[in-house]
Amino acid sequence: MSVLENKKVIIIGDRDGIPGPAIEECVRTVDGAEVIFSSTECFV
């Protein structure tokens, strides 16, 4: 059982760290997890 199972997920990635689409691909492997927003931001 996963913490993200059957949850809606908002992803905010970091341009110099882990980008949003990379996190999104990982979340998509969890059954029932739904990505409702994914973005990569630049925190300067």
C-alpha positions as CSV (number, residue, x, y, z in Angstrom):
1,M,0.0,0.0,0.0
2,S,1.3,3.4,-1.0
3,V,0.8,6.8,0.7
4,L,-0.3,8.2,-2.7
5,E,-2.8,5.4,-3.4
6,N,-6.2,6.8,-4.4
7,K,-5.1,10.4,-3.9
8,K,-5.1,13.5,-6.1
9,V,-1.6,14.9,-6.5
10,I,-0.2,18.4,-7.1
11,I,3.4,18.4,-8.3
12,I,5.8,21.4,-8.2
13,G,9.2,20.5,-9.5
14,D,12.4,22.6,-9.4
15,R,14.3,23.6,-12.5
16,D,17.7,23.0,-10.8
17,G,16.5,20.0,-8.9
18,I,13.9,17.4,-10.0
19,P,11.6,18.6,-12.7
20,G,7.8,18.2,-12.5
21,P,7.5,15.7,-15.4
22,A,10.0,13.4,-13.7
23,I,8.1,13.3,-10.5
24,E,4.8,12.9,-12.5
25,E,6.2,9.7,-14.2
26,C,7.0,8.2,-10.8
27,V,3.5,9.1,-9.4
28,R,1.8,7.5,-12.4
29,T,3.2,4.1,-11.3
30,V,0.9,4.2,-8.2
31,D,-2.5,2.6,-8.6
32,G,-5.3,5.2,-8.2
33,A,-3.0,8.2,-7.9
34,E,-4.3,11.1,-10.1
35,V,-2.0,14.0,-11.1
36,I,-4.2,17.1,-11.3
37,F,-1.4,19.6,-11.7
38,S,2.3,19.4,-12.6
39,S,4.7,22.2,-13.1
40,T,8.4,23.0,-13.0
41,E,9.3,26.3,-11.4
42,C,12.5,28.3,-11.0
43,F,13.1,29.3,-7.4
44,V,15.7,32.1,-7.4
